[in-house]
Amino acid sequence: MSLVSHLAEYRKQAGYTQAQLAEMVGVSRKTINTVENHIFVPSTVLALKLAAALRVSVHELFELADADQ
């Protein structure tokens, strides 16, 4: 299984840059970039912070996908 991230689309819908969202949740812009580009899997705490900042559920931001898909 792999993690599918919808972070970029929800961030853009909210009108935030990567840098703005990063500041809101206390990480670097590069961290946001690596999550959006499927390089880094966020911790549970970071996923919850991102969801809260974007006013969506964690399930809307991230989902599990089978490797076969």
All heavy atoms as TSV, in Angstrom:
chain	resi	resn	atom	element	x	y	z
A	1	MET	N	N	0.835	-1.181	0.000
A	1	MET	CA	C	0.000	0.000	0.000
A	1	MET	C	C	0.878	1.242	0.000
A	1	MET	O	O	1.965	1.237	0.529
A	1	MET	CB	C	-0.890	0.029	1.237
A	1	MET	CG	C	-1.948	-0.999	1.267
A	1	MET	SD	S	-3.149	-0.554	2.527
A	1	MET	CE	C	-4.456	-1.587	2.006
A	2	SER	N	N	0.323	2.298	-0.578
A	2	SER	CA	C	1.031	3.567	-0.594
A	2	SER	C	C	0.080	4.677	-0.163
A	2	SER	O	O	-1.135	4.515	-0.166
A	2	SER	CB	C	1.590	3.843	-1.987
A	2	SER	OG	O	0.534	3.924	-2.924
A	3	LEU	N	N	0.663	5.788	0.216
A	3	LEU	CA	C	-0.120	6.929	0.677
A	3	LEU	C	C	-0.384	7.870	-0.487
A	3	LEU	O	O	0.535	8.255	-1.206
A	3	LEU	CB	C	0.634	7.674	1.781
A	3	LEU	CG	C	-0.123	8.811	2.442
A	3	LEU	CD1	C	-1.250	8.254	3.313
A	3	LEU	CD2	C	0.803	9.654	3.279
A	4	VAL	N	N	-1.643	8.239	-0.658
A	4	VAL	CA	C	-2.030	9.214	-1.671
A	4	VAL	C	C	-2.293	10.525	-0.939
A	4	VAL	O	O	-3.056	10.558	0.027
A	4	VAL	CB	C	-3.298	8.759	-2.421
A	4	VAL	CG1	C	-3.737	9.821	-3.412
A	4	VAL	CG2	C	-3.057	7.428	-3.111
A	5	SER	N	N	-1.643	11.588	-1.385
A	5	SER	CA	C	-1.788	12.893	-0.750
A	5	SER	C	C	-2.575	13.837	-1.654
A	5	SER	O	O	-2.282	13.966	-2.836
A	5	SER	CB	C	-0.408	13.494	-0.480
A	5	SER	OG	O	-0.541	14.831	-0.035
A	6	HIS	N	N	-3.566	14.483	-1.064
A	6	HIS	CA	C	-4.345	15.508	-1.760
A	6	HIS	C	C	-4.008	16.886	-1.183
A	6	HIS	O	O	-4.762	17.841	-1.362
A	6	HIS	CB	C	-5.839	15.226	-1.611
A	6	HIS	CG	C	-6.244	13.886	-2.132
A	6	HIS	ND1	N	-6.317	13.591	-3.476
A	6	HIS	CD2	C	-6.562	12.741	-1.491
A	6	HIS	CE1	C	-6.693	12.338	-3.636
A	6	HIS	NE2	N	-6.834	11.796	-2.441
A	7	LEU	N	N	-2.888	16.962	-0.511
A	7	LEU	CA	C	-2.496	18.185	0.186
A	7	LEU	C	C	-2.402	19.379	-0.748
A	7	LEU	O	O	-2.919	20.457	-0.445
A	7	LEU	CB	C	-1.167	17.979	0.932
A	7	LEU	CG	C	-0.629	19.175	1.703
A	7	LEU	CD1	C	-1.612	19.641	2.766
A	7	LEU	CD2	C	0.705	18.831	2.337
A	8	ALA	N	N	-1.753	19.214	-1.880
A	8	ALA	CA	C	-1.555	20.342	-2.798
A	8	ALA	C	C	-2.887	20.927	-3.250
A	8	ALA	O	O	-3.058	22.156	-3.273
A	8	ALA	CB	C	-0.717	19.910	-3.998
A	9	GLU	N	N	-3.831	20.071	-3.604
A	9	GLU	CA	C	-5.104	20.599	-4.094
A	9	GLU	C	C	-5.882	21.329	-3.001
A	9	GLU	O	O	-6.443	22.407	-3.250
A	9	GLU	CB	C	-5.943	19.524	-4.773
A	9	GLU	CG	C	-6.152	18.275	-3.974
A	9	GLU	CD	C	-6.635	17.094	-4.815
A	9	GLU	OE1	O	-7.866	16.962	-4.958
A	9	GLU	OE2	O	-5.794	16.324	-5.296
A	10	TYR	N	N	-5.893	20.786	-1.786
A	10	TYR	CA	C	-6.596	21.473	-0.696
A	10	TYR	C	C	-5.866	22.754	-0.293
A	10	TYR	O	O	-6.513	23.752	0.037
A	10	TYR	CB	C	-6.765	20.553	0.512
A	10	TYR	CG	C	-7.927	19.603	0.341
A	10	TYR	CD1	C	-7.726	18.287	-0.048
A	10	TYR	CD2	C	-9.230	20.027	0.554
A	10	TYR	CE1	C	-8.791	17.411	-0.212
A	10	TYR	CE2	C	-10.304	19.160	0.392
A	10	TYR	CZ	C	-10.081	17.863	0.007
A	10	TYR	OH	O	-11.145	17.012	-0.163
A	11	ARG	N	N	-4.547	22.736	-0.325
A	11	ARG	CA	C	-3.775	23.955	-0.006
A	11	ARG	C	C	-4.086	25.053	-1.010
A	11	ARG	O	O	-4.347	26.202	-0.638
A	11	ARG	CB	C	-2.270	23.644	-0.010
A	11	ARG	CG	C	-1.405	24.899	0.197
A	11	ARG	CD	C	0.070	24.591	0.098
A	11	ARG	NE	N	0.490	23.988	-1.140
A	11	ARG	CZ	C	0.645	24.641	-2.315
A	11	ARG	NH1	N	0.385	25.934	-2.396
A	11	ARG	NH2	N	1.066	24.003	-3.393
A	12	LYS	N	N	-4.089	24.701	-2.293
A	12	LYS	CA	C	-4.371	25.694	-3.339
A	12	LYS	C	C	-5.802	26.197	-3.241
A	12	LYS	O	O	-6.052	27.402	-3.413
A	12	LYS	CB	C	-4.101	25.089	-4.715
A	12	LYS	CG	C	-2.619	24.865	-4.964
A	12	LYS	CD	C	-2.380	24.113	-6.247
A	12	LYS	CE	C	-0.904	23.761	-6.413
A	12	LYS	NZ	N	-0.673	22.923	-7.599
A	13	GLN	N	N	-6.757	25.314	-2.952
A	13	GLN	CA	C	-8.155	25.730	-2.785
A	13	GLN	C	C	-8.303	26.724	-1.638
A	13	GLN	O	O	-9.117	27.642	-1.703
A	13	GLN	CB	C	-9.053	24.523	-2.519
A	13	GLN	CG	C	-9.350	23.684	-3.724
A	13	GLN	CD	C	-10.196	22.455	-3.381
A	13	GLN	OE1	O	-10.716	22.320	-2.265
A	13	GLN	NE2	N	-10.323	21.555	-4.332
A	14	ALA	N	N	-7.494	26.532	-0.601
A	14	ALA	CA	C	-7.541	27.434	0.555
A	14	ALA	C	C	-6.809	28.744	0.285
A	14	ALA	O	O	-6.921	29.692	1.067
A	14	ALA	CB	C	-6.934	26.741	1.779
A	15	GLY	N	N	-6.053	28.808	-0.807
A	15	GLY	CA	C	-5.355	30.033	-1.169
A	15	GLY	C	C	-4.030	30.243	-0.472
A	15	GLY	O	O	-3.546	31.370	-0.381
A	16	TYR	N	N	-3.429	29.165	0.025
A	16	TYR	CA	C	-2.147	29.272	0.726
A	16	TYR	C	C	-0.995	28.845	-0.166
A	16	TYR	O	O	-1.127	27.924	-0.967
A	16	TYR	CB	C	-2.123	28.368	1.970
A	16	TYR	CG	C	-3.144	28.712	3.020
A	16	TYR	CD1	C	-4.006	27.742	3.522
A	16	TYR	CD2	C	-3.235	29.999	3.534
A	16	TYR	CE1	C	-4.936	28.045	4.497
A	16	TYR	CE2	C	-4.169	30.310	4.507
A	16	TYR	CZ	C	-5.018	29.331	4.981
A	16	TYR	OH	O	-5.940	29.636	5.943
A	17	THR	N	N	0.144	29.497	0.027
A	17	THR	CA	C	1.382	29.020	-0.587
A	17	THR	C	C	1.945	27.922	0.308
A	17	THR	O	O	1.512	27.755	1.460
A	17	THR	CB	C	2.431	30.141	-0.691
A	17	THR	OG1	O	2.806	30.543	0.637
A	17	THR	CG2	C	1.912	31.341	-1.483
A	18	GLN	N	N	2.924	27.203	-0.207
A	18	GLN	CA	C	3.580	26.192	0.625
A	18	GLN	C	C	4.194	26.849	1.853
A	18	GLN	O	O	4.114	26.312	2.956
A	18	GLN	CB	C	4.652	25.450	-0.179
A	18	GLN	CG	C	4.105	24.517	-1.215
A	18	GLN	CD	C	5.200	23.788	-1.975
A	18	GLN	OE1	O	6.372	24.164	-1.954
A	18	GLN	NE2	N	4.815	22.725	-2.674
A	19	ALA	N	N	4.798	28.014	1.668
A	19	ALA	CA	C	5.448	28.710	2.778
A	19	ALA	C	C	4.434	29.137	3.836
A	19	ALA	O	O	4.702	29.023	5.046
A	19	ALA	CB	C	6.226	29.917	2.265
A	20	GLN	N	N	3.277	29.618	3.421
A	20	GLN	CA	C	2.259	30.043	4.377
A	20	GLN	C	C	1.740	28.863	5.185
A	20	GLN	O	O	1.604	28.951	6.408
A	20	GLN	CB	C	1.099	30.728	3.642
A	20	GLN	CG	C	1.456	32.085	3.086
A	20	GLN	CD	C	0.385	32.613	2.146
A	20	GLN	OE1	O	-0.225	31.869	1.381
A	20	GLN	NE2	N	0.163	33.920	2.208
A	21	LEU	N	N	1.454	27.765	4.499
A	21	LEU	CA	C	0.967	26.577	5.203
A	21	LEU	C	C	2.039	26.037	6.144
A	21	LEU	O	O	1.742	25.666	7.283
A	21	LEU	CB	C	0.537	25.497	4.211
A	21	LEU	CG	C	-0.027	24.216	4.825
A	21	LEU	CD1	C	-1.230	24.505	5.721
A	21	LEU	CD2	C	-0.378	23.217	3.732
A	22	ALA	N	N	3.271	26.034	5.695
A	22	ALA	CA	C	4.374	25.565	6.533
A	22	ALA	C	C	4.465	26.379	7.821
A	22	ALA	O	O	4.617	25.810	8.911
A	22	ALA	CB	C	5.688	25.641	5.757
A	23	GLU	N	N	4.349	27.680	7.704
A	23	GLU	CA	C	4.423	28.539	8.891
A	23	GLU	C	C	3.261	28.254	9.838
A	23	GLU	O	O	3.425	28.224	11.070
A	23	GLU	CB	C	4.409	30.012	8.478
A	23	GLU	CG	C	4.629	30.949	9.644
A	23	GLU	CD	C	4.773	32.400	9.213
A	23	GLU	OE1	O	5.236	32.654	8.087
A	23	GLU	OE2	O	4.418	33.265	10.027
A	24	MET	N	N	2.091	28.010	9.283
A	24	MET	CA	C	0.906	27.740	10.101
A	24	MET	C	C	1.064	26.476	10.942
A	24	MET	O	O	0.547	26.415	12.059
A	24	MET	CB	C	-0.330	27.599	9.204
A	24	MET	CG	C	-0.750	28.881	8.526
A	24	MET	SD	S	-2.008	28.594	7.255
A	24	MET	CE	C	-3.415	28.179	8.263
A	25	VAL	N	N	1.749	25.470	10.398
A	25	VAL	CA	C	1.860	24.195	11.108
A	25	VAL	C	C	3.233	23.972	11.735
A	25	VAL	O	O	3.477	22.936	12.344
A	25	VAL	CB	C	1.472	22.998	10.201
A	25	VAL	CG1	C	0.031	23.123	9.756
A	25	VAL	CG2	C	2.406	22.857	9.022
A	26	GLY	N	N	4.150	24.918	11.562
A	26	GLY	CA	C	5.438	24.847	12.244
A	26	GLY	C	C	6.476	23.944	11.604
A	26	GLY	O	O	7.267	23.325	12.318
A	27	VAL	N	N	6.455	23.871	10.272
A	27	VAL	CA	C	7.470	23.106	9.547
A	27	VAL	C	C	8.062	23.988	8.453
A	27	VAL	O	O	7.619	25.112	8.242
A	27	VAL	CB	C	6.890	21.800	8.933
A	27	VAL	CG1	C	6.365	20.870	10.021
A	27	VAL	CG2	C	5.813	22.096	7.907
A	28	SER	N	N	9.029	23.458	7.734
A	28	SER	CA	C	9.626	24.218	6.640
A	28	SER	C	C	8.799	24.080	5.355
A	28	SER	O	O	8.003	23.143	5.218
A	28	SER	CB	C	11.052	23.725	6.366
A	28	SER	OG	O	11.003	22.419	5.805
A	29	ARG	N	N	8.982	25.012	4.451
A	29	ARG	CA	C	8.321	24.931	3.148
A	29	ARG	C	C	8.728	23.654	2.438
A	29	ARG	O	O	7.929	22.998	1.776
A	29	ARG	CB	C	8.665	26.149	2.284
A	29	ARG	CG	C	7.896	26.151	0.949
A	29	ARG	CD	C	8.647	26.860	-0.163
A	29	ARG	NE	N	9.961	26.331	-0.412
A	29	ARG	CZ	C	10.235	25.261	-1.156
A	29	ARG	NH1	N	9.275	24.551	-1.712
A	29	ARG	NH2	N	11.475	24.863	-1.336
A	30	LYS	N	N	9.983	23.259	2.609
A	30	LYS	CA	C	10.479	22.043	1.973
A	30	LYS	C	C	9.716	20.808	2.470
A	30	LYS	O	O	9.458	19.885	1.696
A	30	LYS	CB	C	11.975	21.881	2.230
A	30	LYS	CG	C	12.581	20.699	1.509
A	30	LYS	CD	C	14.085	20.644	1.682
A	30	LYS	CE	C	14.636	19.437	0.922
A	30	LYS	NZ	N	16.079	19.363	1.022
A	31	THR	N	N	9.351	20.789	3.735
A	31	THR	CA	C	8.575	19.669	4.260
A	31	THR	C	C	7.232	19.577	3.546
A	31	THR	O	O	6.806	18.491	3.138
A	31	THR	CB	C	8.375	19.801	5.779
A	31	THR	OG1	O	9.651	19.753	6.413
A	31	THR	CG2	C	7.486	18.697	6.326
A	32	ILE	N	N	6.560	20.713	3.388
A	32	ILE	CA	C	5.281	20.724	2.670
A	32	ILE	C	C	5.490	20.222	1.246
A	32	ILE	O	O	4.731	19.393	0.737
A	32	ILE	CB	C	4.648	22.127	2.671
A	32	ILE	CG1	C	4.384	22.614	4.093
A	32	ILE	CG2	C	3.378	22.153	1.812
A	32	ILE	CD1	C	3.417	21.785	4.895
A	33	ASN	N	N	6.544	20.691	0.604
A	33	ASN	CA	C	6.851	20.271	-0.765
A	33	ASN	C	C	7.069	18.766	-0.859
A	33	ASN	O	O	6.555	18.109	-1.769
A	33	ASN	CB	C	8.071	21.037	-1.277
A	33	ASN	CG	C	8.425	20.663	-2.687
A	33	ASN	OD1	O	9.192	19.733	-2.911
A	33	ASN	ND2	N	7.868	21.381	-3.645
A	34	THR	N	N	7.817	18.208	0.084
A	34	THR	CA	C	8.099	16.776	0.017
A	34	THR	C	C	6.861	15.931	0.308
A	34	THR	O	O	6.703	14.856	-0.260
A	34	THR	CB	C	9.260	16.372	0.958
A	34	THR	OG1	O	8.934	16.732	2.298
A	34	THR	CG2	C	10.568	17.014	0.541
A	35	VAL	N	N	5.963	16.423	1.141
A	35	VAL	CA	C	4.699	15.705	1.367
A	35	VAL	C	C	3.855	15.759	0.097
A	35	VAL	O	O	3.302	14.742	-0.341
A	35	VAL	CB	C	3.927	16.287	2.573
A	35	VAL	CG1	C	2.544	15.656	2.685
A	35	VAL	CG2	C	4.705	16.081	3.863
A	36	GLU	N	N	3.767	16.927	-0.504
A	36	GLU	CA	C	2.968	17.075	-1.724
A	36	GLU	C	C	3.507	16.235	-2.880
A	36	GLU	O	O	2.734	15.776	-3.725
A	36	GLU	CB	C	2.912	18.545	-2.150
A	36	GLU	CG	C	2.060	19.391	-1.247
A	36	GLU	CD	C	1.895	20.823	-1.699
A	36	GLU	OE1	O	2.525	21.237	-2.703
A	36	GLU	OE2	O	1.133	21.551	-1.049
A	37	ASN	N	N	4.801	16.023	-2.908
A	37	ASN	CA	C	5.424	15.271	-3.996
A	37	ASN	C	C	5.667	13.805	-3.651
A	37	ASN	O	O	6.431	13.119	-4.330
A	37	ASN	CB	C	6.728	15.952	-4.426
A	37	ASN	CG	C	6.443	17.236	-5.160
A	37	ASN	OD1	O	5.800	17.236	-6.209
A	37	ASN	ND2	N	6.887	18.345	-4.614
A	38	HIS	N	N	5.009	13.335	-2.591
A	38	HIS	CA	C	5.042	11.920	-2.210
A	38	HIS	C	C	6.441	11.405	-1.880
A	38	HIS	O	O	6.735	10.233	-2.042
A	38	HIS	CB	C	4.408	11.055	-3.299
A	38	HIS	CG	C	3.095	11.582	-3.787
A	38	HIS	ND1	N	1.947	11.454	-3.059
A	38	HIS	CD2	C	2.765	12.269	-4.908
A	38	HIS	CE1	C	0.950	12.028	-3.729
A	38	HIS	NE2	N	1.415	12.527	-4.839
A	39	ILE	N	N	7.293	12.300	-1.374
A	39	ILE	CA	C	8.649	11.929	-0.974
A	39	ILE	C	C	8.683	11.629	0.523
A	39	ILE	O	O	9.418	10.762	0.973
A	39	ILE	CB	C	9.642	13.062	-1.321
A	39	ILE	CG1	C	9.682	13.247	-2.845
A	39	ILE	CG2	C	11.027	12.788	-0.762
A	39	ILE	CD1	C	10.362	14.522	-3.287
A	40	PHE	N	N	7.867	12.339	1.279
A	40	PHE	CA	C	7.856	12.243	2.736
A	40	PHE	C	C	6.446	11.933	3.209
A	40	PHE	O	O	5.483	12.574	2.776
A	40	PHE	CB	C	8.340	13.569	3.334
A	40	PHE	CG	C	8.280	13.658	4.832
A	40	PHE	CD1	C	9.140	12.913	5.623
A	40	PHE	CD2	C	7.375	14.498	5.460
A	40	PHE	CE1	C	9.096	13.004	7.006
A	40	PHE	CE2	C	7.319	14.602	6.844
A	40	PHE	CZ	C	8.182	13.847	7.611
A	41	VAL	N	N	6.310	10.950	4.088
A	41	VAL	CA	C	5.022	10.615	4.700
A	41	VAL	C	C	4.963	11.356	6.035
A	41	VAL	O	O	5.821	11.145	6.895
A	41	VAL	CB	C	4.874	9.097	4.912
A	41	VAL	CG1	C	3.589	8.784	5.669
A	41	VAL	CG2	C	4.925	8.361	3.587
A	42	PRO	N	N	3.968	12.213	6.218
A	42	PRO	CA	C	3.920	13.006	7.445
A	42	PRO	C	C	3.584	12.150	8.669
A	42	PRO	O	O	2.902	11.124	8.556
A	42	PRO	CB	C	2.789	14.007	7.167
A	42	PRO	CG	C	1.912	13.313	6.194
A	42	PRO	CD	C	2.837	12.493	5.337
A	43	SER	N	N	4.056	12.601	9.793
A	43	SER	CA	C	3.694	11.953	11.057
A	43	SER	C	C	2.205	12.178	11.307
A	43	SER	O	O	1.567	13.037	10.680
A	43	SER	CB	C	4.500	12.563	12.211
A	43	SER	OG	O	4.084	13.909	12.422
A	44	THR	N	N	1.680	11.436	12.236
A	44	THR	CA	C	0.273	11.608	12.611
A	44	THR	C	C	0.024	13.030	13.095
A	44	THR	O	O	-0.971	13.661	12.722
A	44	THR	CB	C	-0.127	10.598	13.701
A	44	THR	OG1	O	0.150	9.277	13.224
A	44	THR	CG2	C	-1.588	10.723	14.069
A	45	VAL	N	N	0.927	13.543	13.900
A	45	VAL	CA	C	0.775	14.897	14.436
A	45	VAL	C	C	0.766	15.921	13.308
A	45	VAL	O	O	-0.086	16.813	13.277
A	45	VAL	CB	C	1.887	15.209	15.463
A	45	VAL	CG1	C	1.860	16.677	15.874
A	45	VAL	CG2	C	1.748	14.310	16.680
A	46	LEU	N	N	1.693	15.790	12.370
A	46	LEU	CA	C	1.733	16.744	11.255
A	46	LEU	C	C	0.491	16.613	10.391
A	46	LEU	O	O	-0.081	17.621	9.962
A	46	LEU	CB	C	3.000	16.545	10.414
A	46	LEU	CG	C	3.129	17.471	9.200
A	46	LEU	CD1	C	2.997	18.946	9.589
A	46	LEU	CD2	C	4.440	17.204	8.478
A	47	ALA	N	N	0.039	15.407	10.132
A	47	ALA	CA	C	-1.169	15.219	9.329
A	47	ALA	C	C	-2.366	15.891	10.003
A	47	ALA	O	O	-3.185	16.541	9.333
A	47	ALA	CB	C	-1.430	13.732	9.120
A	48	LEU	N	N	-2.471	15.758	11.320
A	48	LEU	CA	C	-3.565	16.399	12.052
A	48	LEU	C	C	-3.454	17.921	12.002
A	48	LEU	O	O	-4.461	18.624	11.844
A	48	LEU	CB	C	-3.579	15.910	13.500
A	48	LEU	CG	C	-4.031	14.462	13.691
A	48	LEU	CD1	C	-3.679	13.979	15.090
A	48	LEU	CD2	C	-5.513	14.320	13.423
A	49	LYS	N	N	-2.241	18.445	12.126
A	49	LYS	CA	C	-2.036	19.897	12.040
A	49	LYS	C	C	-2.400	20.417	10.655
A	49	LYS	O	O	-3.020	21.481	10.522
A	49	LYS	CB	C	-0.587	20.253	12.363
A	49	LYS	CG	C	-0.227	20.144	13.819
A	49	LYS	CD	C	1.228	20.538	14.033
A	49	LYS	CE	C	1.641	20.489	15.476
A	49	LYS	NZ	N	3.050	20.917	15.643
A	50	LEU	N	N	-1.999	19.691	9.615
A	50	LEU	CA	C	-2.313	20.107	8.249
A	50	LEU	C	C	-3.822	20.116	8.022
A	50	LEU	O	O	-4.370	21.065	7.449
A	50	LEU	CB	C	-1.632	19.183	7.244
A	50	LEU	CG	C	-0.116	19.305	7.148
A	50	LEU	CD1	C	0.477	18.127	6.378
A	50	LEU	CD2	C	0.276	20.630	6.504
A	51	ALA	N	N	-4.483	19.070	8.475
A	51	ALA	CA	C	-5.936	18.986	8.318
A	51	ALA	C	C	-6.630	20.133	9.047
A	51	ALA	O	O	-7.541	20.759	8.512
A	51	ALA	CB	C	-6.436	17.637	8.813
A	52	ALA	N	N	-6.187	20.419	10.259
A	52	ALA	CA	C	-6.790	21.513	11.030
A	52	ALA	C	C	-6.567	22.857	10.345
A	52	ALA	O	O	-7.487	23.675	10.259
A	52	ALA	CB	C	-6.213	21.533	12.448
A	53	ALA	N	N	-5.362	23.085	9.846
A	53	ALA	CA	C	-5.049	24.349	9.186
A	53	ALA	C	C	-5.889	24.547	7.921
A	53	ALA	O	O	-6.280	25.670	7.597
A	53	ALA	CB	C	-3.561	24.415	8.841
A	54	LEU	N	N	-6.172	23.452	7.226
A	54	LEU	CA	C	-6.937	23.532	5.984
A	54	LEU	C	C	-8.428	23.304	6.207
A	54	LEU	O	O	-9.215	23.331	5.258
A	54	LEU	CB	C	-6.380	22.525	4.976
A	54	LEU	CG	C	-4.951	22.811	4.530
A	54	LEU	CD1	C	-4.409	21.668	3.692
A	54	LEU	CD2	C	-4.868	24.124	3.760
A	55	ARG	N	N	-8.804	23.036	7.450
A	55	ARG	CA	C	-10.207	22.832	7.833
A	55	ARG	C	C	-10.865	21.685	7.061
A	55	ARG	O	O	-11.978	21.804	6.539
A	55	ARG	CB	C	-11.006	24.123	7.669
A	55	ARG	CG	C	-10.547	25.232	8.591
A	55	ARG	CD	C	-11.427	26.466	8.457
A	55	ARG	NE	N	-11.029	27.504	9.369
A	55	ARG	CZ	C	-10.215	28.512	9.044
A	55	ARG	NH1	N	-9.724	28.601	7.842
A	55	ARG	NH2	N	-9.897	29.422	9.955
A	56	VAL	N	N	-10.124	20.592	6.973
A	56	VAL	CA	C	-10.627	19.364	6.355
A	56	VAL	C	C	-10.238	18.196	7.261
A	56	VAL	O	O	-9.465	18.365	8.196
A	56	VAL	CB	C	-10.057	19.136	4.924
A	56	VAL	CG1	C	-10.486	20.255	3.992
A	56	VAL	CG2	C	-8.543	19.004	4.945
A	57	SER	N	N	-10.745	17.030	6.956
A	57	SER	CA	C	-10.363	15.857	7.744
A	57	SER	C	C	-9.060	15.269	7.210
A	57	SER	O	O	-8.686	15.506	6.054
A	57	SER	CB	C	-11.462	14.790	7.686
A	57	SER	OG	O	-11.481	14.187	6.410
A	58	VAL	N	N	-8.385	14.524	8.057
A	58	VAL	CA	C	-7.171	13.832	7.630
A	58	VAL	C	C	-7.496	12.897	6.469
A	58	VAL	O	O	-6.713	12.765	5.530
A	58	VAL	CB	C	-6.522	13.063	8.807
A	58	VAL	CG1	C	-5.378	12.191	8.332
A	58	VAL	CG2	C	-6.047	14.028	9.869
A	59	HIS	N	N	-8.671	12.296	6.516
A	59	HIS	CA	C	-9.079	11.366	5.458
A	59	HIS	C	C	-9.261	12.064	4.119
A	59	HIS	O	O	-9.110	11.443	3.072
A	59	HIS	CB	C	-10.366	10.637	5.851
A	59	HIS	CG	C	-10.168	9.683	6.975
A	59	HIS	ND1	N	-10.436	8.348	6.891
A	59	HIS	CD2	C	-9.705	9.875	8.230
A	59	HIS	CE1	C	-10.148	7.761	8.034
A	59	HIS	NE2	N	-9.708	8.668	8.854
A	60	GLU	N	N	-9.598	13.352	4.146
A	60	GLU	CA	C	-9.694	14.103	2.893
A	60	GLU	C	C	-8.305	14.411	2.334
A	60	GLU	O	O	-8.131	14.446	1.116
A	60	GLU	CB	C	-10.472	15.400	3.105
A	60	GLU	CG	C	-11.948	15.176	3.367
A	60	GLU	CD	C	-12.671	16.455	3.725
A	60	GLU	OE1	O	-12.548	16.910	4.889
A	60	GLU	OE2	O	-13.350	16.992	2.838
A	61	LEU	N	N	-7.342	14.613	3.211
A	61	LEU	CA	C	-5.978	14.942	2.769
A	61	LEU	C	C	-5.187	13.729	2.322
A	61	LEU	O	O	-4.407	13.809	1.373
A	61	LEU	CB	C	-5.200	15.630	3.895
A	61	LEU	CG	C	-5.524	17.064	4.210
A	61	LEU	CD1	C	-4.584	17.575	5.295
A	61	LEU	CD2	C	-5.446	17.931	2.979
A	62	PHE	N	N	-5.358	12.619	3.026
A	62	PHE	CA	C	-4.538	11.434	2.779
A	62	PHE	C	C	-5.401	10.190	2.730
A	62	PHE	O	O	-6.362	10.064	3.475
A	62	PHE	CB	C	-3.498	11.270	3.899
A	62	PHE	CG	C	-2.625	12.475	4.091
A	62	PHE	CD1	C	-2.839	13.341	5.149
A	62	PHE	CD2	C	-1.598	12.757	3.195
A	62	PHE	CE1	C	-2.036	14.456	5.326
A	62	PHE	CE2	C	-0.799	13.876	3.370
A	62	PHE	CZ	C	-1.016	14.719	4.425
A	63	GLU	N	N	-5.018	9.266	1.858
A	63	GLU	CA	C	-5.712	7.989	1.792
A	63	GLU	C	C	-4.706	6.901	1.404
A	63	GLU	O	O	-3.666	7.197	0.827
A	63	GLU	CB	C	-6.867	8.024	0.804
A	63	GLU	CG	C	-6.445	8.296	-0.627
A	63	GLU	CD	C	-7.610	8.379	-1.579
A	63	GLU	OE1	O	-8.221	7.323	-1.854
A	63	GLU	OE2	O	-7.916	9.481	-2.042
A	64	LEU	N	N	-5.044	5.708	1.755
A	64	LEU	CA	C	-4.203	4.562	1.391
A	64	LEU	C	C	-4.680	4.005	0.048
A	64	LEU	O	O	-5.866	3.892	-0.194
A	64	LEU	CB	C	-4.280	3.463	2.439
A	64	LEU	CG	C	-3.610	3.758	3.768
A	64	LEU	CD1	C	-3.859	2.604	4.733
A	64	LEU	CD2	C	-2.123	3.980	3.585
A	65	ALA	N	N	-3.717	3.683	-0.787
A	65	ALA	CA	C	-4.029	3.071	-2.081
A	65	ALA	C	C	-3.224	1.798	-2.224
A	65	ALA	O	O	-2.073	1.736	-1.793
A	65	ALA	CB	C	-3.694	4.040	-3.209
A	66	ASP	N	N	-3.828	0.806	-2.792
A	66	ASP	CA	C	-3.100	-0.436	-3.064
A	66	ASP	C	C	-2.012	-0.150	-4.088
A	66	ASP	O	O	-2.184	0.661	-4.996
A	66	ASP	CB	C	-4.046	-1.503	-3.625
A	66	ASP	CG	C	-4.994	-2.023	-2.563
A	66	ASP	OD1	O	-4.604	-2.038	-1.374
A	66	ASP	OD2	O	-6.117	-2.413	-2.916
A	67	ALA	N	N	-0.903	-0.829	-3.951
A	67	ALA	CA	C	0.207	-0.657	-4.891
A	67	ALA	C	C	-0.197	-1.058	-6.304
A	67	ALA	O	O	0.392	-0.598	-7.273
A	67	ALA	CB	C	1.413	-1.476	-4.438
A	68	ASP	N	N	-1.220	-1.914	-6.431
A	68	ASP	CA	C	-1.666	-2.368	-7.737
A	68	ASP	C	C	-2.464	-1.311	-8.490
A	68	ASP	O	O	-2.669	-1.434	-9.693
A	68	ASP	CB	C	-2.533	-3.621	-7.596
A	68	ASP	CG	C	-1.757	-4.785	-7.008
A	68	ASP	OD1	O	-0.512	-4.776	-7.090
A	68	ASP	OD2	O	-2.405	-5.703	-6.463
A	69	GLN	N	N	-2.929	-0.299	-7.794
A	69	GLN	CA	C	-3.779	0.712	-8.447
A	69	GLN	C	C	-2.963	1.721	-9.193
A	69	GLN	O	O	-1.907	2.074	-8.903
A	69	GLN	CB	C	-4.646	1.421	-7.420
A	69	GLN	CG	C	-5.681	0.508	-6.851
A	69	GLN	CD	C	-6.566	1.219	-5.824
A	69	GLN	OE1	O	-6.261	2.300	-5.356
A	69	GLN	NE2	N	-7.661	0.587	-5.464
